[in-house]
Amino acid sequence: MVMTEKAQPAPPDAGPKDRFMAAAMGQTPPTPARIGPERFLAKAGTDPGQAFGSKFTVHAGTVGRTQDGPEAQRAHEGLLASWQPGPLAIYLHLPFCRNRCLYCGFAGQNPEEGLVDAYVAAMVAEIGHLGSILPPRPGPVRTIYFGGGTPTILEPGQLARLTGALQKTFDLANDLEMTLEGRVSDLTPEKIPGFLGAGFNRFSLGVQSFSTQIRRSLGRHSDGPRAASLLAGLTRLQKAAVIIDLIYGLPGQDVPLFLRDLETACQVGVDGLDTYQLNTFPGGGLDKAVQDGRLPAPAPLAEQAAFYLEAAGYLAGRKWRRLSLSHYARDTRERNVYNPWAKSRRDCLAVGAGAGGFISGHASYRLPDVQAYLDGAQKGLFAPDYLTLPTGDESLSSLIVGQMELGFLDLRALSEQEGADPGPIAFLARNWREAGLVELKGDFLELTEAGRFWGVNLTQALVVTASESREGRAPKTGAA
């Protein structure tokens, strides 16, 4: 909805927040030179779900100068050696899959006999390597995430080796959230007790859809009723938080079918769920299947907004709590610690091939080449392949990304950032109000439901615009 209240002109001695509010409500023009933000304007006077023609990016944030090779390795070792003790997250990447689902854009390797054991041994060695450089018992570690790939492919004993090494090396917080990502089909009665015994208190499972037809068309193994039954068995144990991913906009899927997926999730008793928009990759399996006529085209972007809005209304009607733009919790068992931590670029150590993390404002990434990782481990080399250097905007970016993920922006906190210029952001906020994407409430810019659907676009626009205005860069024009 578009706000209609009349704003008062800002007084001559107004502070940054007051100047922002006056500009955003249309009382003062933007700084004349600010033409750069125009590339982030939304279409007003139309359905808010069609405010933009495309998504600007998959994940919002800024990118600095990148180092690679020996330079990145030396820099990373220095960052670890000089790290100041404090709260941590740890991400472990297990890039193994038995088959590749059509929509998946991640690298996955077949879990060949002996290869997984060797990989686990290398990861244990890397954990020990981190412990030899960092201060003794670093932490406290607030959240640990085992991602992939499909970590539930591993045997419980293999995972227990990794969690044991972590427990030995790090100071784990008493309220540690430790997540195991995986597939519902791996949740057999034989494996679940072992997963729980290894210390996992949260499962994040890629269901994507409970429709058997859609699951089979995407390359999933188990049918919909089997997936629901396995999930119900896990939730009945009441031993860990159970979270599932559901994708909307899939080929052959309509809004009523997606709402039935949400109804099934409620019935089986999961503690939380994510509603993810389908992203297709040129040349990927899903793109090829559509081009070859084997699958119908996915829902276009404008129609995907309807999925998002209907899902938000359905879950709100059943009193689920929204923890982020796409994440919902049914009860207090689901806390969702890791995702906001990572998105706000807090310190997160990365272990394994394909793992990414952050340390002292530097983003790190290792290529998902399992053999290269094993070869490096034999030589005691565990540094990332790439290291992105800080730009000086990390505090500003973290503020924007962290709050926008929750659906708001504290304008007073933004104005207190060193060198922050309210003009360009107020220029965008005024347009976004007219397009029905945001509302101004006191000190806060709040996203509407349509604004939440476009949250990544709005966040990226704010990060780039705030950074450019603070650094005094020449405004840019053209496509974002």
SULGI-V302378 format. One record per pair of residues at least 6 apart in sequence whose C-alpha atoms are under 6 Angstrom apart, sorted by sequence separation. I is the first residue (numbers start at 1). J is the second residue. D is the distance in Angstrom with one decimal. If there is no record, write none. Layout:
# SULGI-V302378
i = (I	I)
j = (J	J)
d = (D	D)
This chain:
# SULGI-V302378
i = (289	290	322	350	357	358	403	432	433	439	290	321	350	357	439	43	321	349	356	438	42	320	348	356	438	42	320	348	355	437	438	97	212	347	355	437	10	96	97	98	212	347	354	9	95	96	97	211	353	354	437	96	210	353	354	437	96	353	353	9	366	365	366	353	364	179	365	178	181	183	364	178	179	180	181	182	183	364	178	179	181	363	363	362	362	242	243	245	247	362	242	243	244	245	246	247	248	249	361	151	152	241	243	247	248	140	141	142	151	247	137	138	139	140	141	150	411	137	138	140	143	145	411	137	142	143	144	145	146	147	410	143	146	409	232	409	208	209	408	131	156	160	202	206	207	208	408	156	201	202	203	204	205	206	208	408	202	203	204	407	108	184	251	251	251	250	249	249	420	88	210	275	419	81	87	89	97	255	274	81	86	87	88	89	91	95	96	97	274	80	87	88	89	90	91	92	93	94	95	96	273	344	89	93	94	249	273	272	94	272	271	272	344	271	271	271	397	325	324	324	241	241	102	101	101	325	102	103	102	143	123	50	49	122	49	90	88	89	90	91	92	93	88	92	93	73	72	69	68	68	67	67	66	66	65	64	65	64	64	48	44	44	31	30	17	60	30	17	16	60	49	56	20	24	48	23	24	20	24	40	2	2	2	1	36	39	35	36	39	36	39)
j = (295	296	328	356	363	364	409	438	439	445	297	328	357	364	446	51	329	357	364	446	51	329	357	365	447	52	330	358	365	447	448	108	223	358	366	448	22	108	109	110	224	359	366	22	108	109	110	224	366	367	450	110	224	367	368	451	111	368	370	27	384	384	385	373	384	200	386	200	203	205	386	201	202	203	204	205	206	387	202	203	205	387	388	388	389	270	271	273	275	390	271	272	273	274	275	276	277	278	390	181	182	271	273	277	278	171	172	173	182	278	169	170	171	172	173	182	443	170	171	173	176	178	444	171	176	177	178	179	180	181	444	178	181	444	268	445	245	246	445	169	194	198	240	244	245	246	446	195	240	241	242	243	244	245	247	447	242	243	244	447	149	227	296	297	298	298	298	299	470	139	261	326	470	133	139	141	149	307	326	134	139	140	141	142	144	148	149	150	327	134	141	142	143	144	145	146	147	148	149	150	327	398	144	148	149	304	328	328	151	329	329	330	402	330	331	334	463	405	405	406	333	334	218	218	219	452	285	286	286	338	352	302	302	377	305	348	347	348	349	350	351	352	348	352	355	383	387	385	385	386	386	387	387	388	388	388	389	389	391	436	434	435	423	423	412	456	427	415	415	460	450	457	422	426	450	426	429	426	430	461	433	434	436	436	475	478	475	476	479	477	480)
d = (5.6	5.8	4.4	5.4	5.8	5.9	5.5	5.8	6.0	5.9	5.7	5.5	4.9	5.2	5.2	4.7	5.1	5.4	5.4	5.4	5.0	5.5	5.1	4.3	4.4	5.7	4.7	5.0	5.9	5.9	5.3	5.2	4.8	5.1	5.6	5.3	5.7	4.9	5.7	5.5	4.7	4.9	5.0	6.0	4.9	4.6	5.5	5.3	5.8	4.8	5.7	5.6	4.3	5.9	3.7	4.0	5.6	4.6	5.8	5.9	4.6	5.3	4.8	5.8	6.0	6.0	5.3	5.2	5.9	5.4	5.8	5.7	4.6	5.0	4.6	5.0	5.7	4.6	6.0	5.5	5.7	5.7	5.0	5.6	5.2	5.3	5.9	5.7	5.8	5.7	5.3	4.6	4.8	4.8	5.1	4.7	5.3	5.6	5.6	5.9	4.9	5.9	5.2	5.7	6.0	5.0	4.8	5.5	5.5	6.0	5.7	5.2	5.1	5.4	5.5	4.7	5.5	4.5	5.7	5.2	5.5	5.9	5.6	5.1	5.0	4.7	4.7	4.8	5.1	5.4	4.8	5.8	6.0	5.6	4.7	5.1	5.5	5.8	5.5	5.8	4.9	4.6	5.1	5.8	5.6	3.9	4.3	5.3	4.4	4.5	4.9	4.7	4.7	4.9	4.9	5.9	5.9	5.9	5.6	5.3	5.5	6.0	5.4	5.6	4.3	5.2	5.7	4.8	5.4	5.6	5.7	5.4	5.3	5.6	5.2	5.5	5.6	5.6	5.4	5.9	5.6	5.0	4.6	5.8	5.9	4.8	4.8	5.7	4.5	5.9	5.8	6.0	4.9	4.8	4.9	4.9	5.0	4.7	4.1	5.7	5.9	4.7	5.7	5.2	5.6	5.6	5.4	5.4	5.6	4.2	5.9	5.6	5.1	5.1	6.0	5.8	5.7	5.5	5.3	4.7	5.9	5.9	5.3	5.6	4.9	5.8	4.5	5.3	4.6	5.8	6.0	5.3	5.9	5.8	5.3	5.2	5.5	4.4	4.7	5.0	4.7	5.2	5.7	5.9	5.2	5.0	5.5	6.0	5.6	4.5	5.7	5.1	5.6	4.3	5.7	5.7	5.5	5.5	5.5	5.8	5.7	4.0	5.7	5.1	5.3	5.7	5.6	5.8	5.5	4.8	5.8	5.6	5.1	4.4	5.9	5.5	5.6	5.6	4.6	5.9	5.7	5.9	5.4	5.1	4.2	5.9	5.9	4.4	5.9	5.3	5.9)
